[in-house]
């Protein structure tokens, strides 16, 4: 079986963490959307005691269905398809698709596992080892890691999703790139490296979220991640209310910009830079020149290279 077959027909683990890797809650939102439509249930938890600083990520108190107060601790949960006996289903696809709300385009709807939770504060190597052990126990054949970062991109254009892999065979077969990034990383990179070490191929999907609206969830970025995920996984993912939420998100930012000349001018600069890069006739030199013009103009504005000083900018 080729690596592309492992991602289209194999048993997959889709991973997202709240926190540093999750601008606009786009990545965690995508996994939550999958959890809502897939026929999955919690099958394992990672004990938070050794991995979290509870002064940084505090437990929450809440009421349960019976009206009793209880503590909800930060942590990570593995979700997977289970049978009537409560045990994980076999990799053999059922004749009839599960009634999970998925428009199934292949046999992979029963082979998708999810890992979702808060990024741990400490013990990353041990945490990643425990995570990979659970993946091996579930016979996972491929891992897809979802992330989102803040970027100088306009909210009015399609959200870009960068696809990369450290696995040479995955890159060749799926025509994806190897990341050229150097710098600080989150827990996703640690898990990806450890998965590759034990022979589980990985793919990373990162959405670019407009930095000037970083305080608000970005359903448009969540949709972009789901769109890209569909290209790799043999299912069609229903979008539910996300389409309406994404439209309302964009319209809300439009309304804010209409009352703020500085914000509107800044967004127009981002639009021109983005359109120049994506123009069919754009060459590498033309793209570089347009980007240099954008940077010079931004540096000439009050505040230097910083984004306009307004609520939500950063």
C-alpha positions in Angstrom: 0.0 0.0 0.0 1.4 3.4 -0.9 1.4 6.3 1.5 -1.4 8.0 -0.4 -3.5 4.9 0.0 -2.7 5.0 3.8 -4.3 8.5 3.9 -7.3 7.7 1.6 -8.1 4.2 2.8 -6.1 3.7 6.0 -6.9 4.3 9.6 -6.3 8.0 10.2 -5.7 10.2 13.3 -6.7 13.9 12.9 -5.0 16.0 15.6 -5.6 19.5 16.9 -4.6 21.3 20.1 -6.1 24.5 21.6 -3.6 27.2 22.4 -0.4 28.3 20.6 -1.2 26.1 17.5 -4.8 27.3 17.2 -5.2 30.8 15.9 -8.8 31.8 15.7 -9.7 28.4 17.1 -9.6 27.2 13.5 -7.8 23.9 14.0 -9.7 22.8 17.2 -12.9 24.0 15.5 -12.3 21.7 12.5 -11.8 18.7 14.8 -14.9 19.6 16.8 -16.8 19.8 13.5 -15.6 16.3 12.6 -16.5 15.0 16.1 -20.0 16.3 15.6 -20.6 14.5 12.3 -18.5 11.3 12.7 -19.8 8.3 14.7 -17.0 8.5 17.3 -16.9 8.3 21.0 -14.1 8.9 23.6 -11.9 5.8 23.8 -8.9 7.1 25.8 -7.8 10.1 27.9 -4.3 11.3 28.6 -4.0 12.0 32.4 -3.4 15.8 32.7 -1.6 15.7 36.0 1.9 15.3 34.7 1.5 17.5 31.6 -0.3 20.8 32.6 0.5 23.7 34.8 -2.9 24.4 36.2 -2.0 28.0 37.0 -1.6 28.5 33.2 -4.4 26.3 32.0 -6.9 26.3 34.9 -9.6 23.7 35.4 -13.2 25.0 35.0 -16.1 24.4 37.3 -19.4 23.7 35.6 -22.8 22.1 36.2 -23.6 18.7 34.8 -26.9 17.5 33.4 -28.2 16.8 37.0 -27.4 20.3 38.2 -24.3 19.2 40.2 -21.1 21.3 40.1 -18.1 19.5 38.9 -14.6 20.2 37.8 -13.5 19.9 34.2 -9.8 19.5 33.9 -7.7 20.4 30.9 -6.5 17.4 29.0 -6.5 15.5 25.8 -9.0 12.9 24.5 -8.7 10.3 21.8 -12.0 9.7 19.9 -12.6 6.7 17.7 -15.3 4.6 16.0 -16.7 2.0 18.4 -19.0 -1.0 17.9 -22.0 -2.0 19.9 -19.7 -3.7 22.4 -17.9 -0.5 23.2 -14.7 -1.7 21.6 -13.0 0.0 18.6 -14.3 -1.3 15.3 -12.2 -3.4 13.0 -10.6 -1.8 10.0 -13.0 -3.8 7.8 -15.5 -1.2 6.4 -19.2 -2.0 7.0 -21.4 -2.7 4.0 -23.7 0.2 5.0 -22.2 3.5 6.1 -22.8 4.5 9.7 -25.7 7.0 10.2 -23.3 9.8 11.3 -24.3 12.6 9.0 -21.4 12.1 6.6 -22.0 12.0 2.9 -19.6 9.1 2.4 -17.7 9.1 -0.9 -15.5 6.1 0.0 -14.9 3.5 2.7 -12.9 5.7 5.1 -15.7 7.1 7.2 -15.3 4.3 9.8 -11.5 4.7 10.0 -11.1 8.3 11.3 -9.9 8.9 14.8 -9.6 12.3 16.5 -7.2 13.7 19.1 -8.4 17.0 20.7 -7.4 18.9 23.8 -5.3 21.7 25.3 -1.6 22.0 24.4 0.3 20.6 27.4 2.5 22.9 29.4 5.4 20.5 30.2 6.6 16.9 29.7 6.3 17.1 25.9 8.5 14.2 25.1 6.7 11.9 27.5 3.3 13.3 26.3 4.2 12.7 22.7 5.4 9.2 23.5 2.1 8.4 25.3 0.1 9.9 22.3 2.0 7.8 19.8 1.6 4.7 21.9 -2.2 5.2 21.8 -2.0 5.7 18.0 -0.1 2.4 17.6 -2.6 0.6 19.8 -5.3 1.8 17.5 -3.4 0.7 14.4 -3.2 4.2 13.1 -1.6 4.3 9.6 -1.4 8.0 9.1 -1.6 11.2 11.1 -3.0 14.6 9.9 -2.1 17.5 12.2 -4.2 20.7 12.0 -2.9 24.1 13.0 -3.6 27.7 12.4 -1.3 30.8 12.7 -1.7 34.5 12.6 -0.6 36.1 9.3 -0.6 39.3 7.3 -3.5 38.1 5.1 -6.9 39.8 4.3 -10.1 38.4 5.6 -11.8 39.1 2.3 -9.8 36.5 0.3 -9.9 32.7 0.6 -8.0 31.4 3.6 -4.7 29.9 2.5 -3.8 26.4 3.9 -0.2 25.3 3.7 0.3 21.5 3.4 3.6 19.9 4.3 5.1 16.6 5.3 8.5 15.5 6.6 7.9 12.1 4.8 9.7 12.0 1.4 7.3 9.4 0.0 4.2 11.4 1.1 5.7 14.5 -0.5 6.3 12.7 -3.8 3.0 10.8 -4.0 0.7 13.6 -2.8 2.7 16.5 -4.3 3.1 18.4 -1.1 6.0 20.4 0.2 8.5 20.1 3.0 8.2 22.9 5.5 11.1 25.4 5.3 10.2 26.9 8.7 12.9 27.3 11.4 12.0 28.6 14.8 9.9 27.8 17.9 7.4 25.0 17.5 4.4 23.6 19.3 3.4 20.2 20.4 2.2 19.3 16.9 5.8 19.3 15.6 6.9 17.1 18.5 4.2 14.5 17.8 4.9 14.7 14.0 8.5 14.0 14.5 7.9 11.1 16.9 5.2 9.6 14.6 7.7 9.6 11.7 10.3 7.9 13.9 8.0 4.9 14.5 7.0 4.7 10.9 3.6 6.5 10.9 3.6 9.0 8.0 2.3 12.5 8.8 0.8 15.5 7.0 0.5 19.0 8.5 -2.2 21.5 7.5 -1.8 25.1 8.6 -4.4 27.8 8.0 -3.4 31.5 7.8 -5.7 33.6 10.0 -5.9 37.4 9.6 -3.9 38.7 12.6 -6.1 41.9 13.0 -9.0 39.8 14.2 -7.1 37.3 16.3 -9.4 37.6 19.3 -12.4 36.1 17.5 -12.9 32.5 16.3 -12.5 32.2 12.6 -15.1 29.8 11.1 -13.7 30.8 7.6 -10.4 29.3 8.5 -12.1 26.2 10.0 -13.8 25.7 6.7 -10.6 26.1 4.8 -9.0 23.3 6.9 -12.0 21.0 6.3 -11.8 21.7 2.6 -8.2 20.7 2.4 -8.8 17.7 4.6 -11.4 16.4 2.2 -8.7 16.3 -0.5 -6.8 13.8 1.6 -9.5 11.7 3.2 -12.1 9.7 1.3 -15.2 11.4 2.8 -17.3 14.4 2.1 -17.6 16.5 5.3 -21.0 18.3 5.8 -20.4 21.9 6.9 -23.6 22.4 9.0 -23.8 26.0 10.1 -20.2 26.8 9.3 -21.0 28.3 6.0 -23.4 30.8 7.5 -21.0 31.5 10.4 -18.1 32.2 8.0 -20.2 34.6 6.0 -21.3 36.4 9.2 -17.7 36.6 10.4 -16.6 38.2 7.1 -19.5 40.6 7.1 -18.9 41.6 10.7 -15.2 42.5 9.9 -16.4 44.4 6.8 -18.7 46.5 9.1 -15.9 47.2 11.5 -13.6 48.3 8.6 -16.3 50.5 7.1 -16.1 52.7 10.3 -12.3 52.7 10.6 -10.4 54.3 7.7 -7.0 53.1 9.0 -8.2 49.5 9.3 -9.8 49.7 5.8 -6.6 51.1 4.3 -4.6 48.4 5.9 -6.9 45.6 4.6 -6.7 47.1 1.1 -2.9 46.9 1.2 -3.1 43.2 2.2 -5.6 42.6 -0.7 -3.3 44.2 -3.2 -0.4 42.1 -2.0 -2.4 38.9 -2.0 -3.9 39.6 -5.5 -0.4 40.3 -6.9 0.9 37.0 -5.7 -2.0 35.0 -7.1 -2.3 36.8 -10.5 -1.8 34.3 -13.4 0.9 36.6 -14.9 2.8 37.0 -11.6 6.4 36.1 -11.7 8.7 35.5 -8.8 10.3 38.9 -9.4 7.0 40.7 -9.7 5.8 39.1 -6.5 9.0 40.1 -4.7 8.7 43.7 -5.9 5.0 44.0 -4.9 5.8 42.6 -1.5 8.7 45.1 -1.1 6.4 48.0 -2.0 3.9 46.8 0.5 6.5 46.6 3.3 7.9 50.1 2.4 4.5 51.6 2.5 3.7 50.0 5.8 7.0 51.1 7.3 6.3 54.7 6.2 3.1 54.8 8.1 2.9 56.0 11.7 3.9 53.2 14.0 6.5 51.8 11.6 6.1 48.2 10.7 3.5 47.5 13.3 -0.1 46.9 12.4 -2.6 49.7 13.0 -3.2 50.3 16.7 -6.8 49.2 17.1 -8.8 46.7 19.2 -8.1 43.2 18.1 -4.9 44.0 16.3 -1.8 42.1 17.1 
